[in-house]
Amino acid sequence: PLGLSASLVTISHVIINSTLARAAEPETVIASYAIGLSMLGIIERPAILLRQTCSALVRDRISFRAMTAAAACLLIGMFLTGLLISYSPVGRLLFRHLFGVGDAMVEAIIHVYRVLMFVSIFSGIRCLFHGIIISNMRTKWLTIGMAIRLAAMYALSLVFIKTGNVTSGQVGAIIFLVGMAIEAGLSYWEGARLVNTLPLKKEGHDIERSGQIFKFYRPLLLSSFIAVVIGPALN
């Protein structure tokens, strides 16, 4: 189920790109979405790593509380960073100088990212509860969640195409956001149910504080950051 859900995730971008290809100026629209998505890839990375961290460290409700507190700090930081990129000159400077985007494209990319910044929050919620689902060997729910997400994204893409509203890269961001929100909701539903079955304190499991979570988490983040900047640089 893990392998299948990881393979299915690529279909999300096929759905979005094939929808954006129907715009009047598809090259510009797809480029604005791709560059906004590249920025998301950098900002979202801390959220993705919650999956591995949670599956490795959470074995009881006390450790889950510590994990939740750490995740909340990360998500708040990601949201504030998204606001800074979306609504301050910092975002325009990053897109112009880090990504080398021309002035004509910057505003379109900013509009895309104003939607995508919420994707990172739902992604963090999804990955937090994915960790619980994986450690409890309920991986079929990852595939189920992904299948429902793709169905919803495809249905929404058809609505945009049929109504002729594929006018900007923001359409792709909206489709992605709806799909991620649905998957996060399903992951929360199953993950929260599993949390209630955990013991309050597992004997021999000493994870009780957020500081212990971050001690495990920081090396993961530093190592993954090196790899994650390659894609955005190419885009």
C-alpha positions as CSV (number, residue, x, y, z in Angstrom):
1,P,0.0,0.0,0.0
2,L,2.9,2.4,0.7
3,G,4.3,1.8,-2.8
4,L,1.0,2.1,-4.5
5,S,0.1,5.4,-2.7
6,A,3.5,6.8,-3.5
7,S,3.0,5.9,-7.2
8,L,-0.5,7.4,-7.3
9,V,0.6,10.8,-6.0
10,T,2.3,11.5,-9.4
11,I,-1.2,11.4,-11.0
12,S,-2.1,14.6,-9.0
13,H,0.3,16.6,-11.1
14,V,-0.8,14.9,-14.3
15,I,-4.4,16.0,-13.6
16,I,-3.4,19.5,-12.7
17,N,-1.0,20.0,-15.7
18,S,-3.5,18.5,-18.2
19,T,-6.1,21.0,-16.9
20,L,-3.8,24.0,-17.1
21,A,-2.8,22.9,-20.6
22,R,-6.3,24.0,-21.7
23,A,-5.6,27.7,-20.8
24,A,-5.3,30.3,-23.5
25,E,-1.6,30.7,-22.8
26,P,-0.7,27.3,-21.4
27,E,3.1,27.9,-21.3
28,T,2.8,30.9,-19.0
29,V,0.0,29.4,-16.8
30,I,1.9,26.1,-16.3
31,A,5.2,27.9,-15.6
32,S,3.6,30.1,-12.9
33,Y,2.1,27.0,-11.3
34,A,5.4,25.0,-11.5
35,I,7.5,27.8,-9.9
36,G,4.9,28.3,-7.2
37,L,5.0,24.6,-6.6
38,S,8.8,24.7,-6.4
39,M,8.6,27.2,-3.6
40,L,6.0,25.0,-1.9
41,G,8.4,22.1,-2.2
42,I,11.0,23.9,-0.1
43,I,8.5,25.3,2.5
44,E,6.5,22.0,2.8
45,R,9.6,19.8,3.4
46,P,9.4,20.1,7.2
47,A,5.8,18.9,7.1
48,I,6.7,15.8,5.0
49,L,9.2,14.7,7.5
50,L,6.6,14.6,10.2
51,R,5.5,11.2,8.7
52,Q,8.9,9.5,9.4
53,T,9.3,11.2,12.8
54,C,5.9,10.3,14.0
55,S,6.1,6.7,12.8
56,A,9.5,6.3,14.6
57,L,8.8,8.0,17.9
58,V,5.1,7.8,18.8
59,R,4.1,4.7,20.7
60,D,1.7,6.0,23.3
61,R,-0.5,9.1,23.9
62,I,2.1,11.0,25.9
63,S,4.6,10.7,23.0
64,F,1.8,11.7,20.6
65,R,1.1,14.9,22.6
66,A,4.8,15.8,22.4
67,M,4.7,15.1,18.7
68,T,1.6,17.2,18.2
69,A,3.2,20.1,20.1
70,A,6.3,19.9,17.8
71,A,4.1,19.6,14.7
72,A,2.1,22.7,15.8
73,C,5.3,24.8,16.1
74,L,6.4,23.7,12.7
75,L,3.0,24.4,11.0
76,I,2.8,27.8,12.6
77,G,6.3,28.6,11.4
78,M,5.4,27.4,7.9
79,F,2.2,29.5,7.8
80,L,4.0,32.6,8.9
81,T,6.7,32.0,6.2
82,G,3.9,31.6,3.7
83,L,2.4,34.9,4.7
84,L,5.8,36.6,4.4
85,I,6.3,35.2,0.9
86,S,2.8,36.0,-0.2
87,Y,2.2,39.4,1.2
88,S,5.6,41.1,1.6
89,P,8.4,42.2,-0.7
90,V,10.4,39.1,0.5
91,G,8.4,36.8,-1.9
92,R,9.0,39.0,-4.9
93,L,12.7,39.2,-4.1
94,L,13.0,35.4,-3.7
95,F,11.2,34.7,-7.0
96,R,13.2,37.3,-8.9
97,H,16.6,36.5,-7.6
98,L,16.5,32.9,-6.3
99,F,14.4,31.5,-9.1
100,G,15.4,34.1,-11.8
101,V,11.8,34.9,-12.7
102,G,11.1,37.9,-14.9
103,D,9.0,40.8,-13.6
104,A,6.1,39.9,-15.9
105,M,5.7,36.6,-14.2
106,V,6.2,37.5,-10.5
107,E,2.6,38.6,-9.8
108,A,1.1,35.5,-11.3
109,I,3.4,33.3,-9.2
110,I,2.6,35.2,-6.0
111,H,-1.2,34.6,-6.7
112,V,-0.5,30.9,-7.1
113,Y,1.5,30.7,-3.9
114,R,-1.2,32.5,-1.9
115,V,-3.2,29.3,-2.4
116,L,-0.4,26.8,-2.2
117,M,0.7,28.1,1.2
118,F,-2.4,26.4,2.7
119,V,-1.5,23.1,1.0
120,S,1.6,22.9,3.2
121,I,-0.6,23.1,6.4
122,F,-2.9,20.3,5.2
123,S,0.1,18.3,4.2
124,G,1.5,18.6,7.7
125,I,-1.7,17.4,9.2
126,R,-1.8,14.5,6.7
127,C,1.8,13.5,7.4
128,L,1.4,13.6,11.2
129,F,-1.5,11.1,11.1
130,H,0.2,9.1,8.3
131,G,2.9,8.4,10.9
132,I,0.3,6.9,13.3
133,I,-1.3,4.9,10.5
134,I,2.0,3.5,9.4
135,S,3.3,2.6,12.8
136,N,0.0,0.8,13.4
137,M,0.3,-1.2,10.1
138,R,-2.8,0.3,8.6
139,T,-1.1,1.4,5.4
140,K,-4.1,0.6,3.2
141,W,-5.6,3.9,4.4
142,L,-2.8,5.8,2.6
143,T,-3.9,4.2,-0.7
144,I,-7.6,4.8,0.1
145,G,-7.0,8.4,1.0
146,M,-5.0,9.0,-2.2
147,A,-7.6,7.3,-4.4
148,I,-10.4,9.6,-3.0
149,R,-8.1,12.6,-3.3
150,L,-7.4,11.9,-7.0
151,A,-11.1,11.3,-7.7
152,A,-12.0,14.7,-6.1
153,M,-9.2,16.5,-8.0
154,Y,-10.3,15.0,-11.3
155,A,-13.9,15.9,-10.7
156,L,-12.9,19.5,-9.9
157,S,-10.7,19.7,-12.9
158,L,-13.6,18.7,-15.1
159,V,-15.7,21.5,-13.6
160,F,-13.0,24.1,-14.4
161,I,-12.6,22.8,-18.0
162,K,-16.3,22.6,-18.7
163,T,-17.0,26.1,-17.4
164,G,-14.0,27.5,-19.3
165,N,-12.4,28.9,-16.1
166,V,-8.9,27.7,-16.7
167,T,-7.4,31.2,-16.8
168,S,-4.4,31.1,-14.5
169,G,-2.0,28.9,-12.5
170,Q,-4.2,29.6,-9.5
171,V,-6.6,27.0,-10.9
172,G,-4.0,24.3,-10.5
173,A,-3.3,25.5,-6.9
174,I,-7.0,25.3,-6.0
175,I,-7.3,21.8,-7.4
176,F,-4.2,20.7,-5.4
177,L,-5.5,22.4,-2.2
178,V,-8.9,20.6,-2.4
179,G,-7.2,17.2,-2.9
180,M,-4.8,17.7,-0.1
181,A,-7.5,18.9,2.3
182,I,-9.6,15.8,1.5
183,E,-6.6,13.5,2.1
184,A,-5.7,15.3,5.3
185,G,-9.3,14.9,6.6
186,L,-9.3,11.2,5.9
187,S,-5.9,10.7,7.5
188,Y,-7.1,12.6,10.6
189,W,-10.2,10.5,10.8
190,E,-8.4,7.2,10.8
191,G,-5.3,8.5,12.7
192,A,-7.3,10.0,15.5
193,R,-9.2,6.8,16.0
194,L,-5.9,4.9,16.2
195,V,-4.5,7.4,18.8
196,N,-7.4,6.6,21.1
197,T,-6.3,2.9,21.1
198,L,-2.8,3.7,22.2
199,P,-1.8,3.2,25.9
200,L,-1.3,6.4,27.9
201,K,2.3,5.4,28.6
202,K,4.1,2.5,27.1
203,E,6.7,0.9,29.3
204,G,10.2,1.5,28.2
205,H,9.3,4.3,25.8
206,D,10.8,7.5,27.1
207,I,9.6,10.0,24.5
208,E,7.7,12.6,26.6
209,R,8.9,16.1,25.4
210,S,9.0,18.1,22.2
211,G,12.7,18.6,22.7
212,Q,13.2,14.8,22.3
213,I,11.2,15.0,19.0
214,F,13.3,17.8,17.6
215,K,16.6,16.0,18.5
216,F,15.5,13.2,16.1
217,Y,13.9,15.5,13.6
218,R,16.6,18.1,13.0
219,P,19.2,15.8,11.2
220,L,16.4,14.6,8.9
221,L,15.5,18.1,8.0
222,L,19.1,19.2,7.3
223,S,19.9,16.2,5.1
224,S,16.6,16.5,3.1
225,F,17.0,20.2,2.5
226,I,20.1,19.7,0.3
227,A,18.1,17.4,-2.0
228,V,14.9,19.5,-2.1
229,V,16.6,22.6,-3.5
230,I,17.7,20.9,-6.7
231,G,14.2,20.7,-8.3
232,P,13.3,24.4,-7.7
233,A,16.7,25.4,-9.1
234,L,15.9,23.5,-12.3
235,N,12.4,25.0,-12.6
